[in-house]
Amino acid sequence: MVAVDSTQLIKDLREKTGAGMMDCKRALDEAKGNLEEAMTILRKKGLSDAAKKSARVTKEGAVAFKIDGKSGAIVELNSETDFVAKGSDFQGLVKTVLDKAAAGTLKSVEAANDELVKPMVGKLGENLGLRRYVRFELSGPGLIAGYAHQTDLAVPAKKGALIELSAPSESAAKSPEMAELAKELLLQIVGNIPSAKYLAREEVPAADIEKEKEIQTEMLRKEGKKEDQIPKILEGKINKLFYQAYCLLEQPSIRDPKVTVTALLKAAGAKVGGEIKIVKFARYQLGE
């Protein structure tokens, strides 16, 4: 076993899991300093609920989106303090980066940091960085929409989402029903806990499923379940605790848990005269 005595690693693990300091230290020792493996160890030992704790904010900055005709973008720009994040210089930088992202003229995160962000570091006196961005562009009838969650207009949004929907026709894409559906789905993506990681179960990597099965199996054994009972219980847990939790199309609506996101799409499609599909979505939250 390789001893790990890194204050920062322990702090990061505590922020992500909510587990005690010594539990985090022991998990990191066992995982030989691997943060992801340490999170898995804590879950197996029942000392952490990673799904609920993973949304904790570890950085300041802003999440913002822009819709530009048939395209749209969402960005996460980080700062060291919320004081800087609320300032006009930082907000101006967010707008510049976002405009270029939506227009499709950003080459990469690295290029944006070199060309746009670094020149502002000296002026503001603290480290800044574009962490990530994504741009969607329609290839047919549809709608791109975004949402950034703010509880105080003076404070930049800390989380938000971008979604692309396909529509059966241009008239359907411009309908009030389509706009209302997009709003409902964005609130679902941003507000639901745990947040969706995938659109459909077919997108989930096999390794993620196997890892979850391993975790759940260990937990069932600790609960005293018999080995011959575990496979059947495990199937139900993977469906409910994993697919329904992390696949957007299978999630229950946050407004009405009896209705799934897939059902919302079908209902809206019936109103506009054709099928509506979620093409893709992105959810950003500071520190995740």
C-alpha positions as CSV (number, residue, x, y, z in Angstrom):
1,M,0.0,0.0,0.0
2,V,1.3,3.4,-0.9
3,A,0.6,6.1,1.7
4,V,-1.0,9.2,0.5
5,D,-0.5,12.4,2.5
6,S,-1.8,15.1,0.2
7,T,-4.0,17.7,1.8
8,Q,-5.4,18.8,-1.5
9,L,-6.5,15.3,-2.5
10,I,-8.1,14.7,0.8
11,K,-9.9,18.1,0.5
12,D,-11.1,17.3,-3.0
13,L,-12.4,13.9,-1.9
14,R,-14.2,15.4,1.1
15,E,-15.9,18.0,-1.2
16,K,-17.0,15.4,-3.7
17,T,-18.3,12.8,-1.1
18,G,-19.0,14.5,2.2
19,A,-17.1,11.7,4.0
20,G,-14.9,12.3,7.0
21,M,-11.3,13.4,6.8
22,M,-9.8,10.1,8.1
23,D,-12.2,8.0,5.9
24,C,-11.0,10.0,2.9
25,K,-7.3,9.6,4.0
26,R,-7.7,5.8,4.3
27,A,-9.6,5.5,1.0
28,L,-6.9,7.5,-0.8
29,D,-4.2,5.3,0.8
30,E,-6.0,2.2,-0.4
31,A,-6.5,3.7,-3.9
32,K,-2.9,4.7,-4.1
33,G,-3.8,8.3,-4.6
34,N,-6.4,7.7,-7.4
35,L,-9.3,10.0,-6.6
36,E,-12.0,8.2,-8.7
37,E,-11.0,4.8,-7.2
38,A,-11.1,6.4,-3.7
39,M,-14.7,7.6,-4.4
40,T,-15.7,4.0,-5.4
41,I,-14.1,2.6,-2.2
42,L,-16.1,5.0,-0.1
43,R,-19.3,4.1,-1.8
44,K,-18.7,0.4,-1.3
45,K,-18.1,1.0,2.4
46,G,-21.3,3.0,2.7
47,L,-19.5,6.2,3.7
48,S,-20.5,8.3,0.7
49,D,-23.4,9.0,-1.6
50,A,-21.5,10.2,-4.6
51,A,-24.6,10.8,-6.7
52,K,-25.8,13.5,-4.2
53,K,-22.5,15.0,-3.3
54,S,-20.9,15.3,-6.7
55,A,-22.8,18.5,-7.5
56,R,-20.9,20.5,-4.8
57,V,-19.3,23.5,-6.2
58,T,-15.5,23.6,-5.9
59,K,-14.7,26.6,-8.2
60,E,-16.2,30.1,-8.8
61,G,-17.0,31.7,-12.1
62,A,-19.9,31.5,-14.5
63,V,-22.0,29.2,-16.7
64,A,-23.6,31.0,-19.6
65,F,-25.3,30.2,-22.9
66,K,-26.1,32.0,-26.1
67,I,-28.5,31.2,-28.9
68,D,-27.4,32.5,-32.3
69,G,-30.0,31.7,-34.9
70,K,-29.7,28.0,-35.7
71,S,-26.8,27.5,-33.4
72,G,-26.1,27.9,-29.7
73,A,-23.3,27.4,-27.2
74,I,-22.8,27.0,-23.5
75,V,-19.5,27.8,-21.7
76,E,-18.0,27.4,-18.2
77,L,-15.5,30.1,-17.3
78,N,-13.8,29.8,-14.0
79,S,-12.3,32.4,-11.5
80,E,-10.8,32.0,-8.1
81,T,-13.4,34.2,-6.3
82,D,-17.0,35.1,-6.7
83,F,-15.9,38.8,-6.2
84,V,-14.1,38.7,-9.6
85,A,-16.9,36.6,-11.2
86,K,-19.4,39.3,-10.4
87,G,-17.2,42.1,-11.9
88,S,-17.8,43.8,-15.2
89,D,-14.4,42.8,-16.6
90,F,-15.1,39.1,-16.0
91,Q,-18.6,39.3,-17.3
92,G,-17.3,41.1,-20.4
93,L,-14.8,38.2,-20.9
94,V,-17.7,35.7,-20.6
95,K,-19.6,37.6,-23.3
96,T,-16.6,37.6,-25.6
97,V,-15.9,33.9,-25.2
98,L,-19.6,33.1,-25.5
99,D,-20.1,35.2,-28.7
100,K,-17.2,33.4,-30.4
101,A,-18.4,30.0,-29.2
102,A,-21.9,30.5,-30.5
103,A,-20.5,31.8,-33.8
104,G,-18.3,28.8,-34.2
105,T,-15.0,30.7,-34.2
106,L,-13.4,29.3,-31.1
107,K,-10.7,26.8,-32.2
108,S,-10.4,25.0,-28.8
109,V,-10.4,25.5,-25.1
110,E,-6.6,25.9,-25.1
111,A,-6.6,28.5,-27.9
112,A,-9.4,30.5,-26.2
113,N,-7.4,30.5,-22.9
114,D,-4.2,31.7,-24.7
115,E,-5.9,34.3,-26.8
116,L,-8.7,35.6,-24.7
117,V,-8.4,34.6,-21.1
118,K,-4.7,34.9,-20.2
119,P,-4.5,38.6,-21.1
120,M,-7.2,39.3,-18.5
121,V,-5.4,37.4,-15.7
122,G,-2.9,40.2,-15.0
123,K,-5.6,42.8,-14.9
124,L,-7.9,41.0,-12.5
125,G,-5.1,39.7,-10.3
126,E,-6.2,36.1,-10.1
127,N,-6.2,32.9,-12.2
128,L,-8.9,32.5,-14.7
129,G,-9.7,29.7,-17.2
130,L,-12.2,28.6,-19.8
131,R,-12.9,25.0,-18.6
132,R,-15.2,23.8,-21.3
133,Y,-17.7,24.8,-24.0
134,V,-19.9,23.1,-26.6
135,R,-21.7,24.3,-29.6
136,F,-24.9,22.9,-31.2
137,E,-26.1,23.6,-34.8
138,L,-29.3,22.6,-36.4
139,S,-29.1,20.4,-39.5
140,G,-32.9,20.4,-40.1
141,P,-36.2,21.5,-38.5
142,G,-35.7,21.9,-34.8
143,L,-34.9,24.1,-31.9
144,I,-31.8,24.9,-29.8
145,A,-32.6,26.4,-26.4
146,G,-30.7,27.2,-23.2
147,Y,-31.1,27.9,-19.5
148,A,-28.8,29.3,-16.9
149,H,-30.0,29.1,-13.3
150,Q,-29.7,32.3,-11.2
151,T,-31.2,32.9,-7.7
152,D,-29.7,36.4,-7.6
153,L,-29.3,38.5,-10.8
154,A,-26.2,40.1,-9.3
155,V,-24.5,36.7,-9.1
156,P,-23.4,34.8,-12.3
157,A,-25.2,31.5,-12.9
158,K,-23.4,28.5,-11.5
159,K,-25.2,25.9,-13.6
160,G,-27.1,25.7,-16.8
161,A,-27.9,23.6,-19.9
162,L,-28.2,23.6,-23.6
163,I,-30.5,21.3,-25.6
164,E,-31.1,20.5,-29.3
165,L,-34.5,19.2,-30.4
166,S,-35.5,17.9,-33.8
167,A,-39.0,18.7,-35.1
168,P,-41.3,17.2,-37.8
169,S,-41.5,20.6,-39.6
170,E,-40.4,24.2,-39.5
171,S,-43.8,25.3,-38.3
172,A,-43.7,22.8,-35.5
173,A,-40.2,24.0,-34.5
174,K,-41.5,27.5,-34.1
175,S,-44.7,26.5,-32.2
176,P,-45.4,27.5,-28.6
177,E,-45.6,23.8,-27.7
178,M,-42.0,23.3,-28.9
179,A,-40.8,26.2,-26.9
180,E,-42.7,25.1,-23.8
181,L,-41.2,21.5,-24.1
182,A,-37.7,22.9,-24.4
183,K,-38.2,24.9,-21.3
184,E,-39.6,21.9,-19.4
185,L,-36.7,19.7,-20.5
186,L,-34.0,22.3,-19.6
187,L,-35.5,22.6,-16.1
188,Q,-35.4,18.8,-15.9
189,I,-31.7,18.7,-16.9
190,V,-30.6,21.5,-14.6
191,G,-32.9,20.8,-11.6
192,N,-33.0,17.0,-11.3
193,I,-30.8,15.3,-8.8
194,P,-29.0,13.2,-9.8
195,S,-28.5,14.9,-13.1
196,A,-28.7,13.1,-16.4
197,K,-25.3,12.0,-17.8
198,Y,-26.7,10.2,-20.9
199,L,-29.6,10.6,-23.3
200,A,-30.5,6.9,-23.5
201,R,-29.3,3.6,-21.9
202,E,-27.7,2.6,-25.2
203,E,-25.1,5.4,-24.7
204,V,-24.0,4.2,-21.3
205,P,-20.5,2.6,-21.5
206,A,-20.4,-1.0,-20.6
207,A,-17.6,-0.3,-18.1
208,D,-19.8,2.1,-16.2
209,I,-22.5,-0.5,-15.8
210,E,-20.0,-3.1,-14.6
211,K,-18.6,-0.7,-12.1
212,E,-22.1,0.1,-10.8
213,K,-22.9,-3.6,-10.6
214,E,-19.7,-4.1,-8.6
215,I,-20.6,-1.4,-6.2
216,Q,-24.2,-2.5,-5.7
217,T,-23.2,-6.1,-5.3
218,E,-20.8,-5.2,-2.5
219,M,-23.5,-3.2,-0.8
220,L,-26.0,-6.0,-1.1
221,R,-23.6,-8.4,0.5
222,K,-23.0,-6.0,3.4
223,E,-26.8,-6.0,3.8
224,G,-26.7,-9.7,4.3
225,K,-28.4,-10.7,1.0
226,K,-27.8,-14.3,-0.1
227,E,-25.7,-14.8,-3.2
228,D,-28.5,-16.5,-5.2
229,Q,-30.8,-13.5,-4.5
230,I,-28.3,-10.9,-5.6
231,P,-28.6,-11.2,-9.5
232,K,-32.3,-10.5,-9.5
233,I,-32.1,-7.7,-7.0
234,L,-29.2,-6.3,-8.9
235,E,-31.2,-6.1,-12.2
236,G,-33.8,-4.0,-10.5
237,K,-31.3,-1.7,-8.9
238,I,-29.5,-1.1,-12.2
239,N,-32.7,-0.2,-13.9
240,K,-34.0,2.1,-11.1
241,L,-30.9,3.4,-9.5
242,F,-28.8,3.8,-12.7
243,Y,-30.7,3.9,-15.9
244,Q,-33.7,5.8,-14.5
245,A,-31.4,8.1,-12.6
246,Y,-28.8,9.0,-15.2
247,C,-30.5,8.5,-18.6
248,L,-32.6,11.5,-19.5
249,L,-35.2,9.7,-21.5
250,E,-36.0,7.4,-18.6
251,Q,-36.1,10.0,-15.9
252,P,-39.4,10.8,-14.2
253,S,-40.4,14.4,-14.7
254,I,-39.5,16.7,-11.8
255,R,-43.0,18.2,-12.0
256,D,-44.9,14.9,-12.2
257,P,-42.9,11.7,-11.2
258,K,-45.6,9.5,-12.8
259,V,-44.6,10.9,-16.3
260,T,-41.2,10.1,-17.9
261,V,-39.3,12.5,-20.2
262,T,-40.1,10.1,-23.1
263,A,-43.8,10.6,-22.3
264,L,-43.4,14.4,-22.4
265,L,-41.8,14.1,-25.8
266,K,-44.7,12.0,-27.1
267,A,-47.3,14.3,-25.7
268,A,-45.7,17.4,-27.3
269,G,-45.2,15.5,-30.6
270,A,-49.0,14.7,-30.7
271,K,-49.7,18.4,-30.3
272,V,-47.5,19.5,-33.2
273,G,-48.3,16.7,-35.6
274,G,-45.1,14.6,-35.6
275,E,-42.2,13.1,-33.6
276,I,-40.0,15.3,-31.5
277,K,-36.6,14.0,-30.5
278,I,-33.8,15.1,-28.2
279,V,-30.8,15.2,-30.4
280,K,-28.3,16.1,-27.7
281,F,-27.9,18.1,-24.5
282,A,-25.2,19.5,-22.3
283,R,-25.4,20.3,-18.6
284,Y,-22.7,22.4,-16.9
285,Q,-22.2,23.1,-13.2
286,L,-19.3,24.9,-11.7
287,G,-16.8,22.4,-10.2
288,E,-18.4,19.2,-11.6
